[in-house]
Amino acid sequence: MVVIGVYRIALHTIIATLTTGTIKGAISGGITAYSIPKVDEYLTKQGYTKQVRDITLLALSAVLGIDQENKEAESICQILL
């Protein structure tokens, strides 16, 4: 399980680097990929339901993504359009 987590974090970091083209993007992607499961683990221990955890984690991911000024979404839109 730990190995899969390492590869998941690496994949998020690589994708963030490619879509933003910056070190800031790489760091943000890696930190987000690392922190979300940790927050989920904490919320589970606190007794929150799956629905509450999912909403909280989605909101947290969105807030962390805003830091990138929507460059990821912009890059994906340019590729798709």
Secondary structure as UniProt FT lines:
FT   HELIX           2..20
FT   HELIX           23..45
FT   TURN            46..47
FT   HELIX           50..66
FT   TURN            67..70
FT   HELIX           71..80
//
